[in-house]
Amino acid sequence: MKRHGARAAASFAALVLWAGCRPAEDGEEDAAAAAVEAPAQTCRVVRQGLSLPEEVRETSGAALDPLVPEVFWTVGDSGTDPVLYAVTADGALAGRVAVAGARNRDWEDVAIGPCPGGDCVYVGDIGNNQNSAGNEVVLYRAPLPRPQDAATRPAEVFRARFPGGGRDTEAMFVAADGGVYLVNKGQRDDIELWRWPTPLRPGPVDLVRVRVLAPEPQQPGDAVTGAGASRDGRWVALRTYGRLALYRTADLLGSGEAAFSMDLAPLGEPQGEGVAMRSDGTVLLTSESGEGALPGRAAWLQCPLR
């Protein structure tokens, strides 16, 4: 693993999300100790271990429907159909909606956000990018469907590239102003926040790096696997396999730290992947089934926002 200077190490600890994943270098102890005192709180677990339908064993992202409060949307990972699954809050399948004109190479996240004409669903075909030809990621956008629809309207397709080489990426969120952001996983790279140039156009275009969030994690469980923004635009949730962090949006897009974070290990997720949140601090987590034929899982949290 590459070594990092004191400034990067202090920022790394201050993020809390990845704090404690590397030993401090000489002279870093005081800065790191102060940094890890950033607020860490526990969200109230409303429900955990909720089984998802068989069709979404490989859930890789989640988005809360703004028009049907009891429904969330999820997508399958690579090798599954190009389909949006509508799921009720208690885990029942509410709909199966094909994304018209789309292909699922490696769908890794889904978001709902503004677009010309109203609300749209955004699907990020962004995974395993360092192994893909042409270093491209693909974004699909379509008007938000209803759970009972058979298919979306024809999806718009936007293509982009990571400058300087691919990044394995699983996290995407759409801000209240329609901006699209990616956070790469941190597999063999620093964890970075990227912005899709706007207005969206077919491309391919070069993604813009906003900031480095943390140096490359030294533990696999600290890789970033999902992101979601609150509809009021004030908050963004980032998750790894084992931890949840909530950022004020202005802090995340600037140079600030997470407002607080939570250890997700007690939830016993097989493979934590998706996260979505409401403006009132309600957070949804989804997990793939892991090994074997177990169903995917979901958990609902209530997090303090202030």
Order of alpha helices (4+ residues) and beta strands (2+ residues): alpha-alpha-beta-beta-beta-beta-beta-beta-beta-beta-beta-beta-beta-beta-beta-beta-beta-beta-beta-alpha-beta-beta-beta-beta
